[in-house]
């Protein structure tokens, strides 16, 4: 979805619900829409169909283009009310974003009356926020559907990103000025420096071996999108070159490369938090590597042998390299946003792509293990889609997850969420084959706390 803000909304404006035919709601895809601003200036918008099924979906990013999205059209056609906010004001203040979802729900209910089922849902940061809403506001929301969210939590997620970038810098770019933390104000220039350095390293056998090691340590997928955003074939497990190419694309290719986001979002977080919230003091990178997917470990070993490099020597270099310490106040800032506890009190259905380079799929195992530890795993279902790139789902795949959650709320019991059923629902929704599959993610190597 576009991240443009809605123009022309005064700071204190709250518009009443208007019919879809009115000029003020010319883009309204339903019988009525409402829009306005929350107390902190965050825009919100909602659309409600004439034949409402009683469910309203509240999404972090809806007010940044959601009224005209194909998913909204599909949902409204099925009787859902849909809406939410933007992240333009809250940014990486996750606690504020979570509170904003509850406030936005209040705006919807003031305009249209109480919802029978309020469902927090969203993608990327919106997925993290939806899971946060489930933890913070179980009395206001009936369920949550986090899609492609960083469910290792912000602290754990950014520690894992540090591991990846630290490994690259130590083994490939030790003598360069490429930053690992303390990102400069020139974000585009810094991103381009990192991507150019990676392109040069990818041209050598040693570079490929060490790129693969860094990606494996960071639990990135061995499958990515081409630079133009088009899909690439899923590499076979024994296809060393294909797996390494996928790792490289995850790091430096496609429309949203991992390293690009690792620069831009870290800059934003460091500015908001007043320092660096990530650390690798005490981290054993040999152990991190052992938690990588088996095909990635095999590819790394073969690439090191091909390049004539000593893997144990590189692990020794990583162990000896000066470590990065966190600013305690910055850690506290991210921790106040949300630390997932696993104490679920409402149903949560997650959706994650197996080739997601931003919200890495291993983080899903962290979320699930916490729910098991607290004895609330019966409220959780996790599903996986075989897709490369960040949040690259079809309308039907998203619709299938939302419909399954509505059935869960109506019946009080989990319906079938097997890949076969999810794919059938996806195909029925938009006519394209679903890509849900049975999948067990690797154990997340940077859990926090």
Secondary structure, 3 states (H helix, E strand, C coil): CCCCCCCCCCCCCECCCEECCCHHHCCCCCCEEEEEECCCCCEEEEEECCCCCCEEEEECCCCCCHHHCHHHHHHHHCCCEEEECCCCCCCCCHHHHHHHHHHHHHHHHHHHCCCCEEEEEEECHHHHHHHHHHHHCCCCCCEEEEECCCCCHHHHHHHHHHHHHHHHHHHHCCCCCCCCCCCCCCHHHHHHHHHHHHHHHCCCHHHHHHHHHHHHHCCCCCCCCCCCCCCCCCCCCCCHHHHHHHHHHHHHCCCCCHHHHHHHHHHHHHHHHCCCCCCCCCCCHHHHHHCCCHHHHHHHHHHHHHHCCCHHHHHHHHHHCCCCCCCHHHHHHHHHHCCCCCCCCCEEEEEEEEECCCCCCCHHHHHHHHHHHHCCHHHEEEEEEEEECCCCCCHHHHHHHHHHHHHHHHHCCCCCCCHHHHHHHHHHHHCCCCCEECCCCCCCCCCCC
